[in-house]
Amino acid sequence: MSWFGGGGAQPAGPSQLESAKIEMEMMTDLFNKMSATCHRKCVGNKHDMTDLNIGEMSCIDRCVGKYLEAHLKVGEVLKKVEEQMKAQQAAQQSIAAKLS
């Protein structure tokens, strides 16, 4: 459930508010890691100018795109794994209930 960009209802209860806080922390962490990684890769330490040159800008643009695409793919894989684990747990519970 996403509170950022999804529209709809606002967080009402403490658990929803806590979920929104955790999501915000995760998004902040994602942004900080992405910024550091792409800056280190595309700009480096020897940057004397106040603006980026065209090569650096295009490098950062590609880096951010790839970083976000990878993040989405990892999220999809983790979601599938979580669903499989829940299905296995439900199957185990039903077997345990039949044996009892």
N, CA, C and O of each residue as an XYZ file, in Angstrom:
400
protein
N       0.849     -1.167      0.000
C       0.000      0.000      0.000
C       0.894      1.229      0.000
O       1.811      1.324      0.815
N       0.643      2.168     -0.897
C       1.486      3.350     -1.006
C       0.689      4.599     -0.691
O      -0.395      4.813     -1.233
N       1.228      5.411      0.182
C       0.571      6.685      0.526
C       1.107      7.812     -0.329
O       0.560      8.915     -0.308
N       2.161      7.561     -1.078
C       2.837      8.603     -1.824
C       2.556      8.431     -3.307
O       3.118      7.544     -3.949
N       1.700      9.266     -3.848
C       1.408      9.233     -5.269
C       0.233      8.360     -5.633
O      -0.129      8.294     -6.808
N      -0.376      7.691     -4.685
C      -1.475      6.797     -4.986
C      -2.837      7.444     -4.829
O      -3.835      6.893     -5.294
N      -2.904      8.594     -4.188
C      -4.202      9.210     -3.938
C      -4.971      8.367     -2.947
O      -4.390      7.518     -2.272
N      -6.258      8.587     -2.851
C      -7.099      7.766     -1.990
C      -7.053      8.204     -0.544
O      -6.792      9.367     -0.236
N      -7.310      7.256      0.337
C      -7.468      7.538      1.762
C      -6.147      7.895      2.425
O      -5.079      7.435      2.020
N      -6.245      8.712      3.433
C      -5.099      9.080      4.249
C      -4.954      8.060      5.374
O      -5.934      7.408      5.736
N      -3.761      7.908      5.933
C      -3.589      6.988      7.049
C      -4.479      7.379      8.217
O      -4.482      8.539      8.631
N      -5.234      6.428      8.755
C      -6.170      6.736      9.831
C      -5.680      6.214     11.165
O      -5.691      6.950     12.152
N      -5.255      4.980     11.221
C      -4.869      4.369     12.479
C      -3.378      4.392     12.690
O      -2.615      4.733     11.786
N      -2.962      4.026     13.895
C      -1.531      4.014     14.195
C      -0.744      3.062     13.296
O       0.384      3.378     12.918
N      -1.303      1.915     12.946
C      -0.554      0.980     12.115
C      -0.373      1.532     10.702
O       0.676      1.330     10.090
N      -1.372      2.217     10.185
C      -1.243      2.816      8.861
C      -0.253      3.973      8.891
O       0.524      4.149      7.953
N      -0.276      4.745      9.940
C       0.663      5.851     10.075
C       2.086      5.323     10.190
O       3.016      5.874      9.601
N       2.240      4.261     10.949
C       3.559      3.659     11.097
C       4.044      3.102      9.756
O       5.225      3.216      9.430
N       3.147      2.506      8.983
C       3.503      1.996      7.659
C       3.947      3.130      6.739
O       4.903      2.987      5.977
N       3.244      4.251      6.819
C       3.610      5.404      5.989
C       4.985      5.945      6.393
O       5.769      6.345      5.532
N       5.278      5.958      7.691
C       6.592      6.424      8.158
C       7.702      5.499      7.666
O       8.757      5.958      7.229
N       7.455      4.200      7.742
C       8.454      3.231      7.289
C       8.679      3.373      5.794
O       9.817      3.329      5.327
N       7.597      3.542      5.039
C       7.731      3.710      3.589
C       8.513      4.980      3.262
O       9.343      4.984      2.353
N       8.250      6.039      3.990
C       8.971      7.294      3.764
C      10.459      7.120      4.060
O      11.300      7.630      3.319
N      10.790      6.408      5.132
C      12.190      6.150      5.461
C      12.859      5.318      4.374
O      14.009      5.568      4.013
N      12.132      4.322      3.850
C      12.689      3.486      2.790
C      12.921      4.288      1.511
O      13.935      4.100      0.839
N      11.996      5.172      1.173
C      12.157      5.993     -0.025
C      13.321      6.973      0.140
O      14.068      7.217     -0.807
N      13.472      7.528      1.328
C      14.592      8.430      1.603
C      15.912      7.681      1.485
O      16.872      8.192      0.908
N      15.960      6.471      2.032
C      17.163      5.648      1.939
C      17.475      5.304      0.489
O      18.634      5.360      0.077
N      16.449      4.948     -0.293
C      16.632      4.654     -1.717
C      17.221      5.855     -2.438
O      18.176      5.718     -3.203
N      16.654      7.035     -2.198
C      17.137      8.250     -2.848
C      18.588      8.539     -2.473
O      19.404      8.859     -3.338
N      18.908      8.425     -1.189
C      20.269      8.718     -0.738
C      21.292      7.744     -1.339
O      22.366      8.159     -1.775
N      20.954      6.452     -1.360
C      21.868      5.466     -1.934
C      22.020      5.677     -3.435
O      23.123      5.586     -3.975
N      20.901      5.959     -4.108
C      20.949      6.181     -5.552
C      21.780      7.424     -5.869
O      22.599      7.404     -6.788
N      21.577      8.485     -5.128
C      22.339      9.719     -5.354
C      23.832      9.488     -5.164
O      24.644      9.919     -5.982
N      24.186      8.810     -4.084
C      25.601      8.564     -3.807
C      26.226      7.671     -4.874
O      27.332      7.940     -5.343
N      25.524      6.617     -5.255
C      26.053      5.683     -6.245
C      26.240      6.356     -7.594
O      27.298      6.234     -8.212
N      25.214      7.066     -8.053
C      25.291      7.690     -9.378
C      26.286      8.856     -9.387
O      26.966      9.074    -10.389
N      26.379      9.598     -8.297
C      27.351     10.694     -8.231
C      28.766     10.142     -8.270
O      29.626     10.658     -8.983
N      29.000      9.082     -7.493
C      30.334      8.476     -7.459
C      30.708      7.914     -8.837
O      31.856      8.030     -9.268
N      29.740      7.310     -9.521
C      30.012      6.700    -10.821
C      30.205      7.742    -11.922
O      31.088      7.599    -12.767
N      29.381      8.789    -11.911
C      29.340      9.717    -13.045
C      30.141     11.001    -12.844
O      30.623     11.586    -13.814
N      30.285     11.440    -11.615
C      30.938     12.724    -11.379
C      32.301     12.524    -10.726
O      33.277     13.147    -11.145
N      32.384     11.696     -9.741
C      33.647     11.450     -9.064
C      34.000     12.562     -8.091
O      33.160     13.389     -7.738
N      35.250     12.568     -7.667
C      35.703     13.532     -6.663
C      36.274     14.806     -7.265
O      36.336     15.829     -6.582
N      36.690     14.772     -8.514
C      37.359     15.919     -9.132
C      36.357     16.784     -9.902
O      36.453     16.912    -11.123
N      35.419     17.363     -9.201
C      34.431     18.197     -9.882
C      34.591     19.628     -9.369
O      34.224     19.929     -8.233
N      35.142     20.513    -10.212
C      35.416     21.885     -9.812
C      34.322     22.856    -10.222
O      34.244     23.960     -9.682
N      33.474     22.465    -11.171
C      32.452     23.376    -11.683
C      31.190     23.327    -10.815
O      30.957     22.370    -10.077
N      30.391     24.382    -10.926
C      29.133     24.418    -10.179
C      28.037     23.641    -10.895
O      27.090     23.187    -10.253
N      28.146     23.477    -12.214
C      27.152     22.747    -12.996
C      27.781     21.479    -13.569
O      28.998     21.386    -13.730
N      26.926     20.512    -13.870
C      27.394     19.294    -14.513
C      27.515     19.525    -16.014
O      26.762     20.310    -16.591
N      28.462     18.841    -16.640
C      28.541     18.932    -18.100
C      27.539     17.941    -18.712
O      26.926     17.155    -17.990
N      27.377     17.978    -20.015
C      26.358     17.164    -20.687
C      26.625     15.675    -20.503
O      25.692     14.897    -20.306
N      27.881     15.276    -20.565
C      28.219     13.863    -20.372
C      27.856     13.376    -18.982
O      27.331     12.274    -18.821
N      28.135     14.200    -17.973
C      27.798     13.828    -16.600
C      26.288     13.766    -16.402
O      25.783     12.870    -15.725
N      25.564     14.722    -16.995
C      24.102     14.727    -16.865
C      23.492     13.492    -17.500
O      22.601     12.876    -16.914
N      23.950     13.117    -18.683
C      23.380     11.942    -19.341
C      23.764     10.669    -18.593
O      22.967      9.734    -18.514
N      24.969     10.626    -18.048
C      25.390      9.476    -17.253
C      24.500      9.334    -16.017
O      24.048      8.233    -15.703
N      24.253     10.422    -15.326
C      23.403     10.382    -14.132
C      21.983      9.984    -14.501
O      21.347      9.216    -13.779
N      21.477     10.498    -15.621
C      20.132     10.141    -16.067
C      20.030      8.635    -16.320
O      19.072      8.000    -15.879
N      20.994      8.066    -17.018
C      20.989      6.621    -17.280
C      21.147      5.825    -15.985
O      20.485      4.806    -15.787
N      22.022      6.296    -15.115
C      22.275      5.603    -13.853
C      21.012      5.559    -13.000
O      20.669      4.509    -12.456
N      20.320      6.684    -12.880
C      19.089      6.738    -12.089
C      18.039      5.807    -12.691
O      17.360      5.084    -11.962
N      17.903      5.822    -14.008
C      16.941      4.942    -14.664
C      17.227      3.475    -14.392
O      16.315      2.711    -14.074
N      18.478      3.080    -14.513
C      18.860      1.691    -14.265
C      18.686      1.315    -12.801
O      18.251      0.207    -12.485
N      19.025      2.235    -11.913
C      18.909      1.978    -10.480
C      17.452      1.737    -10.106
O      17.141      0.792     -9.381
N      16.553      2.598    -10.603
C      15.136      2.449    -10.281
C      14.546      1.199    -10.920
O      13.705      0.532    -10.317
N      14.978      0.876    -12.130
C      14.493     -0.336    -12.796
C      14.924     -1.578    -12.006
O      14.133     -2.501    -11.813
N      16.153     -1.593    -11.562
C      16.643     -2.715    -10.760
C      15.877     -2.808     -9.447
O      15.536     -3.903     -9.000
N      15.606     -1.669     -8.833
C      14.858     -1.639     -7.573
C      13.459     -2.234     -7.765
O      12.990     -2.999     -6.922
N      12.802     -1.889     -8.855
C      11.471     -2.431     -9.132
C      11.513     -3.935     -9.372
O      10.647     -4.664     -8.888
N      12.512     -4.404    -10.113
C      12.625     -5.840    -10.381
C      12.879     -6.625     -9.100
O      12.297     -7.691     -8.900
N      13.735     -6.111     -8.240
C      13.994     -6.780     -6.966
C      12.720     -6.814     -6.130
O      12.424     -7.827     -5.496
N      11.966     -5.722     -6.122
C      10.701     -5.680     -5.392
C       9.714     -6.712     -5.902
O       9.022     -7.347     -5.106
N       9.635     -6.894     -7.222
C       8.731     -7.887     -7.801
C       9.140     -9.300     -7.389
O       8.288    -10.120     -7.046
N      10.438     -9.584     -7.422
C      10.922    -10.912     -7.032
C      10.624    -11.166     -5.553
O      10.173    -12.252     -5.189
N      10.872    -10.180     -4.712
C      10.598    -10.347     -3.286
C       9.113    -10.561     -3.025
O       8.741    -11.330     -2.139
N       8.272     -9.893     -3.784
C       6.821    -10.070     -3.625
C       6.415    -11.490     -3.995
O       5.603    -12.101     -3.300
N       6.970    -12.023     -5.085
C       6.668    -13.398     -5.492
C       7.128    -14.393     -4.434
O       6.413    -15.342     -4.113
N       8.322    -14.172     -3.896
C       8.851    -15.065     -2.865
C       7.954    -15.020     -1.627
O       7.671    -16.058     -1.027
N       7.513    -13.838     -1.249
C       6.637    -13.694     -0.092
C       5.316    -14.436     -0.317
O       4.817    -15.105      0.587
N       4.753    -14.317     -1.521
C       3.508    -15.020     -1.834
C       3.701    -16.531     -1.783
O       2.832    -17.250     -1.291
N       4.837    -17.018     -2.288
C       5.121    -18.447     -2.238
C       5.270    -18.934     -0.803
O       4.797    -20.017     -0.457
N       5.923    -18.136      0.026
C       6.096    -18.511      1.428
C       4.749    -18.562      2.143
O       4.506    -19.459      2.950
N       3.872    -17.599      1.849
C       2.548    -17.607      2.464
C       1.750    -18.825      2.025
O       1.045    -19.431      2.831
N       1.858    -19.188      0.741
C       1.146    -20.358      0.234
C       1.671    -21.633      0.903
O       0.887    -22.510      1.266
N       2.975    -21.737      1.064
C       3.559    -22.903      1.729
C       3.124    -22.975      3.184
O       2.823    -24.052      3.700
N       3.093    -21.814      3.844
C       2.683    -21.781      5.239
C       1.221    -22.203      5.378
O       0.871    -22.946      6.294
N       0.373    -21.732      4.473
C      -1.037    -22.110      4.508
C      -1.195    -23.601      4.264
O      -2.024    -24.246      4.905
N      -0.413    -24.157      3.349
C      -0.476    -25.599      3.077
C      -0.029    -26.397      4.290
O      -0.638    -27.412      4.630
N       1.022    -25.948      4.935
C       1.504    -26.637      6.129
C       0.480    -26.582      7.248
O       0.291    -27.561      7.970
N      -0.185    -25.438      7.395
C      -1.203    -25.302      8.434
C      -2.391    -26.209      8.155
O      -2.955    -26.802      9.074
N      -2.773    -26.317      6.884
C      -3.908    -27.177      6.562
C      -3.558    -28.650      6.780
O      -4.403    -29.431      7.219
N      -2.320    -29.030      6.476
C      -1.884    -30.411      6.741
C      -1.852    -30.675      8.233
O      -2.278    -31.736      8.688
N      -1.350    -29.720      8.994
C      -1.299    -29.877     10.455
C      -2.699    -29.973     11.044
O      -2.927    -30.730     11.988
N      -3.641    -29.207     10.492
C      -5.017    -29.240     10.977
C      -5.662    -30.589     10.664
O      -6.446    -31.092     11.469
N      -5.352    -31.177      9.525
C      -5.904    -32.482      9.149
C      -5.336    -33.591     10.021
O      -6.026    -34.565     10.323
N      -4.094    -33.446     10.420
C      -3.458    -34.481     11.255
C      -3.905    -34.380     12.700
O      -3.779    -35.354     13.444
N      -4.412    -33.258     13.115
C      -4.822    -33.086     14.519
C      -6.141    -33.729     14.818
O      -6.614    -33.668     15.953
